[in-house]
Amino acid sequence: MFHRIVCGPCQVEFQCFKNGVLLVDYASFGAYKSWEADEWRCPNCGTKIITGFADRPDHHIDPGFAKGIKAAEEAGRLRGNYETSPLGNHAPSLSA
């Protein structure tokens, strides 16, 4: 079941901004997991959220993991979960 996503401060429904973004989780050694998801935006204040995650992530040991990250970065679809990054909001580019 899908529930509408609403911006708390603006009290308006979020709109889908970009389907198929790639959200990357980090470990101490760098990128270790990536999830396909969708990015939504509040049409009023511009706040963005990522939701609608795939059922399973790709892992750093999966064939093509690094190529997938590089392709997503080149296409403007790459997003980082900096909460899991050892560098915080200053995580480096995910390209090798």
C-alpha angles and dihedrals in degrees: 000000000000120000122198115256113229130190106237099212096040097035092217129122118262117242125218107260102176132001120211104026117163115231114198126206119204137216129189089278096050135262111011108159136027130194130197108226144145129259118221128191136201106240090212107047101012097238110160129210133180118224142140095073123193118255094253135017129229113247131217089251093057116104111259096018095130092042090052092053092047092049091049091049092050090049093049092246099113120114127173131217095221091179087075095041117105086219096053115213090347096072113152125241111291092227117110 
